[in-house]
Amino acid sequence: MLFRSARVEPVSAASAAYEGLRREHETRVEAIVERRLRDVWIADHLARTMRLELSLYGDLVPLARVLEADDEPLVQARAGVDQAIEELDRVQVRLYERLAAASRSPAAQRP
């Protein structure tokens, strides 16, 4: 609807940034053998992907307003992604704390 408000046809094209993140995930995640490190890496990768999505919504909302189109679906979607990022940030902190605690344990000190 937004692009039609501007009297242009939307082009369905894969985002190079998303594609790069997807390829990176596919090629690297299996190489991380240690479960805790893999969890940290996956959470970080997800956060980067969500921040990319958030930035795309950030670009579309002002465009909708300039075109006098209904921006509410975009605003709601952006708010949902922003809330998910906040929760993911909390998860990442817990994962980092768990990783740090494991590295300080006596078992982690053995050769």
Number of C-alpha atoms within 10 A of each C-alpha: 12 20 15 11 13 15 10 10 11 11 7 6 6 8 9 9 11 15 11 11 16 13 11 12 15 11 9 12 15 9 9 13 9 8 9 15 15 16 17 19 18 17 17 15 17 16 18 15 16 18 15 15 16 18 11 12 19 14 10 17 20 13 16 19 13 11 16 12 17 14 17 12 10 16 15 12 14 20 14 13 17 16 12 14 19 13 11 17 15 12 14 19 12 13 18 16 12 13 15 11 11 14 12 10 10 8 9 10 9 6 4
